[in-house]
Amino acid sequence: MTLAATADLVTSAVSAGTAVLAFNVVTIEHAEAIADGAERAGISALLQISENTVGFHGSRIAPLAKACAQIATHSTAPLAVHLDHFQDIALIAEAIEMAADLGVSSIMIDAAALAYQDNLDRTRAFTDDAHAAGLWVEAELGEVGGKAGDTRGAHAPGVRTDPQEAAAFAESTGVDALAVAVGSTHAMTTRDADLDHALIAKLAAAVSIPLVLHGSSGVPADALRRAVDTGIRKVNIGTALNLAYTSAVRESLTADPAATDPRTYLAAARKAVADTVVDVGRAIAAPEPIRADAGMSESR
């Protein structure tokens, strides 16, 4: 399988009335597990690297991004590499310049914390540059919340995405997809987010580009499937993978406190992440309505 492009995977999801699953990569074990899980579930997926993860890896994009591209290239599942929540101006410019060499085909320009016009202006400027480099571009309007430094929650007045503003923002910026605030929150470790499905429907009717749901690990399985049915076309999953990863490491080290070879407990972590990807993939692709407790047994 050759490295896929985000634009192609999203276009296919739109045509099929489903969503592309985008999984956060923190370590190479995450990437290997996501590829394994996608193959087992029979789905396509995005390997997405956040700005925070780039910072964790010494503020260098290339090592992890190139590893993801190689893993995707050798996978039998259609996989693409996406850069997520890029806010730093210098890092965005660097990412756009390096994208082709890295195997990256898309980027999220995140200026959602800025005032509406500032968000629009910054997003539009970088979207032009990104499109010139052949990248698919995601932006955010409204505040999903839950990330470090956020001062307002997902349910605070004014943070949810307004359909008319969203339509104007999408047209003015020229972005290819829009992340919207509809009740989910980043970094949730329980599955009790209350999505505003009526708002999702209004946004889908008003906005001509695909909609993206962040903070999806905290959404109950049936609500997540309903959101996809209503118009969400990209679903981001991160914390669910990390919960599975750390739980497996903790269990492995508890069972063998004298263990010193990281391959032992990282193998367990990798399997746990892959199993979570399978659960999520099958839940989204399930032909029948799914139970609220199905899949993602440990999730954001």
Disulfide bonds with the S-S distance in Angstrom:
none
